Amino acid sequence: MTKTELLDAAKLRVRKSASDGLDNDVQRLVDTALSDLERIGVKSSWLSAPEDPLIIEAVLSYVKANYSISDDYETLIGVYNMVLTKIKGASKYFSEMQEASGD
């Protein structure tokens, strides 16, 4: 998934269909989520063009929780934190991603 596709997925997650000035806000949240994953030790090879479902879900959950703060914030940020816990528990994210072999 390219970073543009990730942005499009994030916009879909927050039910934002039009392109406008608020796209920059969604992009900022995507970038913040990726930075937070890097902060906990996820190697950049997992983040540069994310394909892993947990990485993608972490980003989308973060965006959903923080895009338009609502009464559901605690639940939504809890989802993000749960996904972070799963990522922290999987050692593969803390070493460089291996290229898939074509075998």
Biopython code that builds the backbone (N, CA, C, O; Angstrom):
import numpy as np
from Bio.PDB.StructureBuilder import StructureBuilder

atoms = [
    (1, "MET", "N", (0.860, -1.169, 0.000)),
    (1, "MET", "CA", (0.000, 0.000, 0.000)),
    (1, "MET", "C", (0.901, 1.225, 0.000)),
    (1, "MET", "O", (1.767, 1.373, 0.862)),
    (2, "THR", "N", (0.693, 2.087, -0.958)),
    (2, "THR", "CA", (1.471, 3.319, -1.011)),
    (2, "THR", "C", (0.961, 4.278, 0.067)),
    (2, "THR", "O", (-0.101, 4.068, 0.654)),
    (3, "LYS", "N", (1.729, 5.318, 0.309)),
    (3, "LYS", "CA", (1.289, 6.320, 1.297)),
    (3, "LYS", "C", (0.026, 7.036, 0.806)),
    (3, "LYS", "O", (-0.814, 7.426, 1.617)),
    (4, "THR", "N", (-0.116, 7.211, -0.499)),
    (4, "THR", "CA", (-1.334, 7.813, -1.046)),
    (4, "THR", "C", (-2.528, 6.895, -0.809)),
    (4, "THR", "O", (-3.606, 7.365, -0.444)),
    (5, "GLU", "N", (-2.347, 5.596, -1.011)),
    (5, "GLU", "CA", (-3.428, 4.633, -0.755)),
    (5, "GLU", "C", (-3.774, 4.599, 0.731)),
    (5, "GLU", "O", (-4.940, 4.454, 1.096)),
    (6, "LEU", "N", (-2.763, 4.732, 1.584)),
    (6, "LEU", "CA", (-3.006, 4.767, 3.022)),
    (6, "LEU", "C", (-3.812, 6.016, 3.396)),
    (6, "LEU", "O", (-4.723, 5.944, 4.220)),
    (7, "LEU", "N", (-3.478, 7.147, 2.795)),
    (7, "LEU", "CA", (-4.249, 8.365, 3.024)),
    (7, "LEU", "C", (-5.693, 8.175, 2.554)),
    (7, "LEU", "O", (-6.626, 8.572, 3.253)),
    (8, "ASP", "N", (-5.882, 7.577, 1.389)),
    (8, "ASP", "CA", (-7.238, 7.328, 0.887)),
    (8, "ASP", "C", (-8.015, 6.411, 1.825)),
    (8, "ASP", "O", (-9.201, 6.632, 2.067)),
    (9, "ALA", "N", (-7.351, 5.384, 2.353)),
    (9, "ALA", "CA", (-8.005, 4.479, 3.303)),
    (9, "ALA", "C", (-8.364, 5.205, 4.592)),
    (9, "ALA", "O", (-9.415, 4.955, 5.180)),
    (10, "ALA", "N", (-7.488, 6.105, 5.027)),
    (10, "ALA", "CA", (-7.758, 6.873, 6.243)),
    (10, "ALA", "C", (-8.946, 7.811, 6.029)),
    (10, "ALA", "O", (-9.790, 7.957, 6.913)),
    (11, "LYS", "N", (-9.013, 8.437, 4.870)),
    (11, "LYS", "CA", (-10.154, 9.302, 4.564)),
    (11, "LYS", "C", (-11.448, 8.490, 4.553)),
    (11, "LYS", "O", (-12.476, 8.950, 5.050)),
    (12, "LEU", "N", (-11.398, 7.304, 3.997)),
    (12, "LEU", "CA", (-12.573, 6.434, 3.994)),
    (12, "LEU", "C", (-12.970, 6.054, 5.419)),
    (12, "LEU", "O", (-14.157, 6.026, 5.745)),
    (13, "ARG", "N", (-11.985, 5.760, 6.270)),
    (13, "ARG", "CA", (-12.252, 5.361, 7.651)),
    (13, "ARG", "C", (-12.996, 6.461, 8.409)),
    (13, "ARG", "O", (-13.841, 6.170, 9.255)),
    (14, "VAL", "N", (-12.683, 7.722, 8.106)),
    (14, "VAL", "CA", (-13.361, 8.828, 8.799)),
    (14, "VAL", "C", (-14.560, 9.339, 7.994)),
    (14, "VAL", "O", (-15.130, 10.385, 8.301)),
    (15, "ARG", "N", (-14.926, 8.582, 6.967)),
    (15, "ARG", "CA", (-16.095, 8.900, 6.140)),
    (15, "ARG", "C", (-15.971, 10.257, 5.455)),
    (15, "ARG", "O", (-16.936, 11.015, 5.355)),
    (16, "LYS", "N", (-14.760, 10.543, 4.987)),
    (16, "LYS", "CA", (-14.488, 11.802, 4.291)),
    (16, "LYS", "C", (-14.291, 11.472, 2.825)),
    (16, "LYS", "O", (-13.282, 10.877, 2.449)),
    (17, "SER", "N", (-15.254, 11.857, 1.991)),
    (17, "SER", "CA", (-15.180, 11.493, 0.584)),
    (17, "SER", "C", (-14.673, 12.615, -0.312)),
    (17, "SER", "O", (-14.089, 12.348, -1.362)),
    (18, "ALA", "N", (-14.883, 13.841, 0.077)),
    (18, "ALA", "CA", (-14.445, 14.967, -0.743)),
    (18, "ALA", "C", (-12.987, 15.297, -0.461)),
    (18, "ALA", "O", (-12.500, 15.130, 0.657)),
    (19, "SER", "N", (-12.306, 15.766, -1.491)),
    (19, "SER", "CA", (-10.942, 16.256, -1.311)),
    (19, "SER", "C", (-11.017, 17.753, -1.060)),
    (19, "SER", "O", (-11.612, 18.496, -1.841)),
    (20, "ASP", "N", (-10.408, 18.188, 0.035)),
    (20, "ASP", "CA", (-10.427, 19.599, 0.378)),
    (20, "ASP", "C", (-9.274, 19.893, 1.325)),
    (20, "ASP", "O", (-8.376, 19.069, 1.496)),
    (21, "GLY", "N", (-9.302, 21.050, 1.928)),
    (21, "GLY", "CA", (-8.239, 21.460, 2.835)),
    (21, "GLY", "C", (-8.073, 20.564, 4.041)),
    (21, "GLY", "O", (-7.008, 20.552, 4.659)),
    (22, "LEU", "N", (-9.108, 19.811, 4.390)),
    (22, "LEU", "CA", (-9.018, 18.920, 5.546)),
    (22, "LEU", "C", (-8.196, 17.661, 5.262)),
    (22, "LEU", "O", (-7.854, 16.919, 6.183)),
    (23, "ASP", "N", (-7.883, 17.424, 3.993)),
    (23, "ASP", "CA", (-7.011, 16.297, 3.665)),
    (23, "ASP", "C", (-5.670, 16.425, 4.377)),
    (23, "ASP", "O", (-5.075, 15.426, 4.783)),
    (24, "ASN", "N", (-5.198, 17.665, 4.526)),
    (24, "ASN", "CA", (-3.925, 17.879, 5.222)),
    (24, "ASN", "C", (-4.006, 17.436, 6.672)),
    (24, "ASN", "O", (-3.022, 16.943, 7.224)),
    (25, "ASP", "N", (-5.170, 17.606, 7.298)),
    (25, "ASP", "CA", (-5.352, 17.171, 8.676)),
    (25, "ASP", "C", (-5.300, 15.649, 8.762)),
    (25, "ASP", "O", (-4.675, 15.097, 9.667)),
    (26, "VAL", "N", (-5.954, 14.973, 7.827)),
    (26, "VAL", "CA", (-5.921, 13.505, 7.798)),
    (26, "VAL", "C", (-4.493, 13.041, 7.554)),
    (26, "VAL", "O", (-4.034, 12.102, 8.204)),
    (27, "GLN", "N", (-3.779, 13.682, 6.624)),
    (27, "GLN", "CA", (-2.387, 13.312, 6.343)),
    (27, "GLN", "C", (-1.514, 13.489, 7.579)),
    (27, "GLN", "O", (-0.658, 12.651, 7.863)),
    (28, "ARG", "N", (-1.728, 14.573, 8.311)),
    (28, "ARG", "CA", (-0.958, 14.813, 9.541)),
    (28, "ARG", "C", (-1.187, 13.681, 10.536)),
    (28, "ARG", "O", (-0.249, 13.237, 11.198)),
    (29, "LEU", "N", (-2.432, 13.212, 10.645)),
    (29, "LEU", "CA", (-2.729, 12.114, 11.574)),
    (29, "LEU", "C", (-2.102, 10.803, 11.108)),
    (29, "LEU", "O", (-1.611, 10.028, 11.929)),
    (30, "VAL", "N", (-2.113, 10.550, 9.814)),
    (30, "VAL", "CA", (-1.438, 9.357, 9.273)),
    (30, "VAL", "C", (0.049, 9.422, 9.622)),
    (30, "VAL", "O", (0.622, 8.443, 10.101)),
    (31, "ASP", "N", (0.661, 10.565, 9.383)),
    (31, "ASP", "CA", (2.089, 10.736, 9.679)),
    (31, "ASP", "C", (2.375, 10.582, 11.171)),
    (31, "ASP", "O", (3.392, 10.005, 11.557)),
    (32, "THR", "N", (1.481, 11.097, 12.003)),
    (32, "THR", "CA", (1.651, 10.971, 13.454)),
    (32, "THR", "C", (1.582, 9.509, 13.882)),
    (32, "THR", "O", (2.379, 9.060, 14.705)),
    (33, "ALA", "N", (0.635, 8.774, 13.326)),
    (33, "ALA", "CA", (0.514, 7.344, 13.657)),
    (33, "ALA", "C", (1.765, 6.589, 13.230)),
    (33, "ALA", "O", (2.273, 5.759, 13.985)),
    (34, "LEU", "N", (2.268, 6.865, 12.033)),
    (34, "LEU", "CA", (3.487, 6.195, 11.571)),
    (34, "LEU", "C", (4.673, 6.557, 12.463)),
    (34, "LEU", "O", (5.507, 5.702, 12.758)),
    (35, "SER", "N", (4.755, 7.810, 12.891)),
    (35, "SER", "CA", (5.818, 8.231, 13.806)),
    (35, "SER", "C", (5.692, 7.543, 15.155)),
    (35, "SER", "O", (6.698, 7.188, 15.770)),
    (36, "ASP", "N", (4.465, 7.355, 15.618)),
    (36, "ASP", "CA", (4.262, 6.673, 16.891)),
    (36, "ASP", "C", (4.689, 5.214, 16.793)),
    (36, "ASP", "O", (5.272, 4.676, 17.734)),
    (37, "LEU", "N", (4.406, 4.572, 15.669)),
    (37, "LEU", "CA", (4.853, 3.193, 15.474)),
    (37, "LEU", "C", (6.372, 3.120, 15.451)),
    (37, "LEU", "O", (6.964, 2.201, 16.017)),
    (38, "GLU", "N", (6.999, 4.087, 14.798)),
    (38, "GLU", "CA", (8.459, 4.139, 14.791)),
    (38, "GLU", "C", (9.002, 4.376, 16.203)),
    (38, "GLU", "O", (10.030, 3.817, 16.582)),
    (39, "ARG", "N", (8.298, 5.214, 16.978)),
    (39, "ARG", "CA", (8.704, 5.516, 18.349)),
    (39, "ARG", "C", (8.764, 4.256, 19.210)),
    (39, "ARG", "O", (9.641, 4.130, 20.065)),
    (40, "ILE", "N", (7.834, 3.320, 18.990)),
    (40, "ILE", "CA", (7.839, 2.099, 19.807)),
    (40, "ILE", "C", (8.802, 1.050, 19.276)),
    (40, "ILE", "O", (8.929, -0.027, 19.858)),
    (41, "GLY", "N", (9.489, 1.359, 18.163)),
    (41, "GLY", "CA", (10.531, 0.468, 17.676)),
    (41, "GLY", "C", (10.237, -0.257, 16.382)),
    (41, "GLY", "O", (11.060, -1.058, 15.939)),
    (42, "VAL", "N", (9.101, -0.011, 15.758)),
    (42, "VAL", "CA", (8.803, -0.650, 14.476)),
    (42, "VAL", "C", (9.779, -0.107, 13.437)),
    (42, "VAL", "O", (9.923, 1.106, 13.283)),
    (43, "LYS", "N", (10.438, -1.001, 12.737)),
    (43, "LYS", "CA", (11.432, -0.606, 11.736)),
    (43, "LYS", "C", (10.762, 0.080, 10.549)),
    (43, "LYS", "O", (9.631, -0.238, 10.181)),
    (44, "SER", "N", (11.480, 1.015, 9.970)),
    (44, "SER", "CA", (10.929, 1.826, 8.878)),
    (44, "SER", "C", (10.530, 0.998, 7.667)),
    (44, "SER", "O", (9.649, 1.408, 6.911)),
    (45, "SER", "N", (11.157, -0.158, 7.462)),
    (45, "SER", "CA", (10.792, -0.990, 6.310)),
    (45, "SER", "C", (9.346, -1.481, 6.409)),
    (45, "SER", "O", (8.725, -1.781, 5.389)),
    (46, "TRP", "N", (8.810, -1.564, 7.617)),
    (46, "TRP", "CA", (7.408, -1.950, 7.817)),
    (46, "TRP", "C", (6.473, -0.764, 7.568)),
    (46, "TRP", "O", (5.278, -0.957, 7.344)),
    (47, "LEU", "N", (7.000, 0.446, 7.606)),
    (47, "LEU", "CA", (6.173, 1.650, 7.570)),
    (47, "LEU", "C", (6.211, 2.401, 6.242)),
    (47, "LEU", "O", (5.295, 3.168, 5.946)),
    (48, "SER", "N", (7.239, 2.198, 5.450)),
    (48, "SER", "CA", (7.408, 2.994, 4.234)),
    (48, "SER", "C", (6.325, 2.742, 3.190)),
    (48, "SER", "O", (5.905, 3.673, 2.502)),
    (49, "ALA", "N", (5.879, 1.526, 3.065)),
    (49, "ALA", "CA", (4.775, 1.167, 2.158)),
    (49, "ALA", "C", (4.018, 0.026, 2.836)),
    (49, "ALA", "O", (4.131, -1.129, 2.427)),
    (50, "PRO", "N", (3.246, 0.354, 3.874)),
    (50, "PRO", "CA", (2.653, -0.689, 4.721)),
    (50, "PRO", "C", (1.731, -1.641, 3.978)),
    (50, "PRO", "O", (0.840, -1.218, 3.242)),
    (51, "GLU", "N", (1.958, -2.924, 4.181)),
    (51, "GLU", "CA", (1.095, -3.978, 3.653)),
    (51, "GLU", "C", (0.544, -4.843, 4.788)),
    (51, "GLU", "O", (-0.474, -5.517, 4.628)),
    (52, "ASP", "N", (1.220, -4.814, 5.919)),
    (52, "ASP", "CA", (0.825, -5.655, 7.043)),
    (52, "ASP", "C", (-0.495, -5.165, 7.645)),
    (52, "ASP", "O", (-0.633, -3.978, 7.939)),
    (53, "PRO", "N", (-1.459, -6.059, 7.828)),
    (53, "PRO", "CA", (-2.776, -5.644, 8.335)),
    (53, "PRO", "C", (-2.739, -4.955, 9.698)),
    (53, "PRO", "O", (-3.509, -4.022, 9.928)),
    (54, "LEU", "N", (-1.869, -5.387, 10.602)),
    (54, "LEU", "CA", (-1.806, -4.730, 11.915)),
    (54, "LEU", "C", (-1.247, -3.315, 11.817)),
    (54, "LEU", "O", (-1.713, -2.415, 12.515)),
    (55, "ILE", "N", (-0.267, -3.116, 10.969)),
    (55, "ILE", "CA", (0.289, -1.777, 10.777)),
    (55, "ILE", "C", (-0.777, -0.858, 10.184)),
    (55, "ILE", "O", (-0.978, 0.259, 10.659)),
    (56, "ILE", "N", (-1.448, -1.331, 9.157)),
    (56, "ILE", "CA", (-2.495, -0.532, 8.517)),
    (56, "ILE", "C", (-3.609, -0.222, 9.504)),
    (56, "ILE", "O", (-4.070, 0.917, 9.582)),
    (57, "GLU", "N", (-4.045, -1.227, 10.261)),
    (57, "GLU", "CA", (-5.127, -1.009, 11.227)),
    (57, "GLU", "C", (-4.705, -0.038, 12.318)),
    (57, "GLU", "O", (-5.520, 0.760, 12.782)),
    (58, "ALA", "N", (-3.454, -0.093, 12.732)),
    (58, "ALA", "CA", (-2.978, 0.858, 13.745)),
    (58, "ALA", "C", (-3.113, 2.287, 13.221)),
    (58, "ALA", "O", (-3.604, 3.165, 13.930)),
    (59, "VAL", "N", (-2.684, 2.516, 11.998)),
    (59, "VAL", "CA", (-2.762, 3.862, 11.419)),
    (59, "VAL", "C", (-4.220, 4.299, 11.294)),
    (59, "VAL", "O", (-4.575, 5.407, 11.696)),
    (60, "LEU", "N", (-5.055, 3.436, 10.742)),
    (60, "LEU", "CA", (-6.455, 3.809, 10.529)),
    (60, "LEU", "C", (-7.188, 4.026, 11.850)),
    (60, "LEU", "O", (-8.026, 4.922, 11.952)),
    (61, "SER", "N", (-6.882, 3.223, 12.848)),
    (61, "SER", "CA", (-7.509, 3.395, 14.164)),
    (61, "SER", "C", (-7.096, 4.710, 14.808)),
    (61, "SER", "O", (-7.915, 5.405, 15.410)),
    (62, "TYR", "N", (-5.818, 5.041, 14.673)),
    (62, "TYR", "CA", (-5.329, 6.308, 15.218)),
    (62, "TYR", "C", (-6.035, 7.485, 14.553)),
    (62, "TYR", "O", (-6.472, 8.418, 15.227)),
    (63, "VAL", "N", (-6.142, 7.435, 13.234)),
    (63, "VAL", "CA", (-6.809, 8.513, 12.502)),
    (63, "VAL", "C", (-8.265, 8.634, 12.936)),
    (63, "VAL", "O", (-8.749, 9.736, 13.195)),
    (64, "LYS", "N", (-8.959, 7.509, 13.015)),
    (64, "LYS", "CA", (-10.375, 7.522, 13.403)),
    (64, "LYS", "C", (-10.547, 8.115, 14.799)),
    (64, "LYS", "O", (-11.466, 8.901, 15.026)),
    (65, "ALA", "N", (-9.687, 7.753, 15.719)),
    (65, "ALA", "CA", (-9.803, 8.240, 17.096)),
    (65, "ALA", "C", (-9.542, 9.732, 17.203)),
    (65, "ALA", "O", (-10.151, 10.410, 18.030)),
    (66, "ASN", "N", (-8.645, 10.250, 16.378)),
    (66, "ASN", "CA", (-8.182, 11.624, 16.548)),
    (66, "ASN", "C", (-8.686, 12.621, 15.521)),
    (66, "ASN", "O", (-8.462, 13.821, 15.681)),
    (67, "TYR", "N", (-9.355, 12.170, 14.478)),
    (67, "TYR", "CA", (-9.786, 13.090, 13.428)),
    (67, "TYR", "C", (-10.851, 14.061, 13.912)),
    (67, "TYR", "O", (-10.743, 15.270, 13.708)),
    (68, "SER", "N", (-11.838, 13.545, 14.528)),
    (68, "SER", "CA", (-12.931, 14.390, 15.010)),
    (68, "SER", "C", (-13.290, 13.889, 16.400)),
    (68, "SER", "O", (-14.143, 13.016, 16.561)),
    (69, "ILE", "N", (-12.634, 14.448, 17.388)),
    (69, "ILE", "CA", (-12.813, 13.992, 18.760)),
    (69, "ILE", "C", (-14.302, 13.989, 19.104)),
    (69, "ILE", "O", (-15.008, 14.980, 18.917)),
    (70, "SER", "N", (-14.754, 12.838, 19.615)),
    (70, "SER", "CA", (-16.166, 12.691, 19.943)),
    (70, "SER", "C", (-16.298, 11.966, 21.277)),
    (70, "SER", "O", (-15.310, 11.684, 21.954)),
    (71, "ASP", "N", (-17.527, 11.679, 21.629)),
    (71, "ASP", "CA", (-17.787, 10.929, 22.856)),
    (71, "ASP", "C", (-17.207, 9.520, 22.793)),
    (71, "ASP", "O", (-17.024, 8.880, 23.828)),
    (72, "ASP", "N", (-16.918, 9.034, 21.591)),
    (72, "ASP", "CA", (-16.365, 7.692, 21.410)),
    (72, "ASP", "C", (-14.839, 7.665, 21.475)),
    (72, "ASP", "O", (-14.235, 6.621, 21.228)),
    (73, "TYR", "N", (-14.212, 8.781, 21.799)),
    (73, "TYR", "CA", (-12.757, 8.862, 21.773)),
    (73, "TYR", "C", (-12.103, 7.768, 22.612)),
    (73, "TYR", "O", (-11.178, 7.104, 22.143)),
    (74, "GLU", "N", (-12.559, 7.573, 23.823)),
    (74, "GLU", "CA", (-11.931, 6.574, 24.708)),
    (74, "GLU", "C", (-11.990, 5.178, 24.101)),
    (74, "GLU", "O", (-11.016, 4.429, 24.175)),
    (75, "THR", "N", (-13.118, 4.825, 23.505)),
    (75, "THR", "CA", (-13.257, 3.514, 22.865)),
    (75, "THR", "C", (-12.337, 3.415, 21.660)),
    (75, "THR", "O", (-11.648, 2.411, 21.478)),
    (76, "LEU", "N", (-12.326, 4.455, 20.842)),
    (76, "LEU", "CA", (-11.523, 4.427, 19.612)),
    (76, "LEU", "C", (-10.029, 4.420, 19.906)),
    (76, "LEU", "O", (-9.278, 3.703, 19.245)),
    (77, "ILE", "N", (-9.587, 5.201, 20.878)),
    (77, "ILE", "CA", (-8.161, 5.194, 21.203)),
    (77, "ILE", "C", (-7.798, 3.874, 21.883)),
    (77, "ILE", "O", (-6.654, 3.428, 21.802)),
    (78, "GLY", "N", (-8.767, 3.253, 22.549)),
    (78, "GLY", "CA", (-8.551, 1.922, 23.117)),
    (78, "GLY", "C", (-8.292, 0.885, 22.031)),
    (78, "GLY", "O", (-7.474, -0.016, 22.215)),
    (79, "VAL", "N", (-8.979, 1.006, 20.908)),
    (79, "VAL", "CA", (-8.740, 0.112, 19.775)),
    (79, "VAL", "C", (-7.315, 0.304, 19.269)),
    (79, "VAL", "O", (-6.604, -0.668, 19.016)),
    (80, "TYR", "N", (-6.906, 1.549, 19.124)),
    (80, "TYR", "CA", (-5.534, 1.834, 18.683)),
    (80, "TYR", "C", (-4.521, 1.225, 19.658)),
    (80, "TYR", "O", (-3.571, 0.564, 19.239)),
    (81, "ASN", "N", (-4.725, 1.446, 20.932)),
    (81, "ASN", "CA", (-3.798, 0.916, 21.936)),
    (81, "ASN", "C", (-3.768, -0.609, 21.943)),
    (81, "ASN", "O", (-2.719, -1.205, 22.190)),
    (82, "MET", "N", (-4.910, -1.249, 21.675)),
    (82, "MET", "CA", (-4.955, -2.715, 21.600)),
    (82, "MET", "C", (-4.116, -3.208, 20.417)),
    (82, "MET", "O", (-3.386, -4.192, 20.537)),
    (83, "VAL", "N", (-4.225, -2.523, 19.282)),
    (83, "VAL", "CA", (-3.434, -2.910, 18.115)),
    (83, "VAL", "C", (-1.950, -2.681, 18.397)),
    (83, "VAL", "O", (-1.118, -3.502, 18.010)),
    (84, "LEU", "N", (-1.607, -1.576, 19.066)),
    (84, "LEU", "CA", (-0.206, -1.342, 19.441)),
    (84, "LEU", "C", (0.321, -2.467, 20.324)),
    (84, "LEU", "O", (1.457, -2.910, 20.158)),
    (85, "THR", "N", (-0.495, -2.925, 21.253)),
    (85, "THR", "CA", (-0.087, -4.030, 22.128)),
    (85, "THR", "C", (0.211, -5.282, 21.302)),
    (85, "THR", "O", (1.184, -5.988, 21.568)),
    (86, "LYS", "N", (-0.618, -5.553, 20.312)),
    (86, "LYS", "CA", (-0.374, -6.716, 19.446)),
    (86, "LYS", "C", (0.923, -6.550, 18.662)),
    (86, "LYS", "O", (1.686, -7.503, 18.502)),
    (87, "ILE", "N", (1.167, -5.346, 18.177)),
    (87, "ILE", "CA", (2.401, -5.095, 17.431)),
    (87, "ILE", "C", (3.609, -5.251, 18.351)),
    (87, "ILE", "O", (4.609, -5.858, 17.967)),
    (88, "LYS", "N", (3.521, -4.707, 19.559)),
    (88, "LYS", "CA", (4.629, -4.816, 20.520)),
    (88, "LYS", "C", (4.921, -6.271, 20.867)),
    (88, "LYS", "O", (6.061, -6.616, 21.178)),
    (89, "GLY", "N", (3.915, -7.117, 20.818)),
    (89, "GLY", "CA", (4.086, -8.526, 21.160)),
    (89, "GLY", "C", (4.637, -9.379, 20.037)),
    (89, "GLY", "O", (4.918, -10.560, 20.244)),
    (90, "ALA", "N", (4.796, -8.815, 18.861)),
    (90, "ALA", "CA", (5.304, -9.568, 17.714)),
    (90, "ALA", "C", (6.695, -9.044, 17.355)),
    (90, "ALA", "O", (6.831, -7.934, 16.841)),
    (91, "SER", "N", (7.700, -9.826, 17.621)),
    (91, "SER", "CA", (9.084, -9.378, 17.437)),
    (91, "SER", "C", (9.432, -9.070, 15.988)),
    (91, "SER", "O", (10.403, -8.357, 15.731)),
    (92, "LYS", "N", (8.666, -9.589, 15.037)),
    (92, "LYS", "CA", (9.025, -9.379, 13.631)),
    (92, "LYS", "C", (9.065, -7.893, 13.253)),
    (92, "LYS", "O", (9.824, -7.509, 12.363)),
    (93, "TYR", "N", (8.274, -7.069, 13.903)),
    (93, "TYR", "CA", (8.204, -5.649, 13.554)),
    (93, "TYR", "C", (9.443, -4.871, 13.993)),
    (93, "TYR", "O", (9.645, -3.733, 13.568)),
    (94, "PHE", "N", (10.266, -5.475, 14.835)),
    (94, "PHE", "CA", (11.425, -4.787, 15.394)),
    (94, "PHE", "C", (12.731, -5.165, 14.697)),
    (94, "PHE", "O", (13.822, -4.810, 15.145)),
    (95, "SER", "N", (12.591, -5.890, 13.597)),
    (95, "SER", "CA", (13.714, -6.134, 12.702)),
    (95, "SER", "C", (13.231, -5.800, 11.297)),
    (95, "SER", "O", (12.029, -5.736, 11.042)),
    (96, "GLU", "N", (14.170, -5.590, 10.400)),
    (96, "GLU", "CA", (13.789, -5.187, 9.054)),
    (96, "GLU", "C", (12.896, -6.243, 8.409)),
    (96, "GLU", "O", (13.091, -7.443, 8.598)),
    (97, "MET", "N", (11.923, -5.773, 7.653)),
    (97, "MET", "CA", (10.994, -6.661, 6.966)),
    (97, "MET", "C", (11.750, -7.437, 5.898)),
    (97, "MET", "O", (12.545, -6.875, 5.145)),
    (98, "GLN", "N", (11.492, -8.717, 5.848)),
    (98, "GLN", "CA", (12.122, -9.576, 4.831)),
    (98, "GLN", "C", (11.303, -9.528, 3.564)),
    (98, "GLN", "O", (10.073, -9.543, 3.605)),
    (99, "GLU", "N", (11.993, -9.471, 2.433)),
    (99, "GLU", "CA", (11.311, -9.493, 1.145)),
    (99, "GLU", "C", (10.696, -10.871, 0.956)),
    (99, "GLU", "O", (11.310, -11.889, 1.275)),
    (100, "ALA", "N", (9.476, -10.888, 0.432)),
    (100, "ALA", "CA", (8.811, -12.172, 0.150)),
    (100, "ALA", "C", (9.509, -12.832, -1.018)),
    (100, "ALA", "O", (9.818, -12.185, -2.020)),
    (101, "SER", "N", (9.754, -14.111, -0.885)),
    (101, "SER", "CA", (10.392, -14.836, -1.985)),
    (101, "SER", "C", (9.327, -15.285, -2.961)),
    (101, "SER", "O", (8.188, -15.541, -2.573)),
    (102, "GLY", "N", (9.691, -15.380, -4.214)),
    (102, "GLY", "CA", (8.754, -15.756, -5.259)),
    (102, "GLY", "C", (8.629, -17.254, -5.452)),
    (102, "GLY", "O", (8.181, -17.704, -6.506)),
    (103, "ASP", "N", (9.015, -18.033, -4.453)),
    (103, "ASP", "CA", (8.981, -19.501, -4.586)),
    (103, "ASP", "C", (7.580, -20.040, -4.607)),
    (103, "ASP", "O", (7.385, -21.251, -4.714)),
]
sb = StructureBuilder()
sb.init_structure("model")
sb.init_model(0)
sb.init_chain("A")
sb.init_seg("    ")
for serial, (resi, resn, name, xyz) in enumerate(atoms, 1):
    if name == "N":
        sb.init_residue(resn, " ", resi, " ")
    sb.init_atom(name, np.array(xyz, "f"), 0.0, 1.0, " ", f" {name:<3s}", serial, name[0])
structure = sb.get_structure()
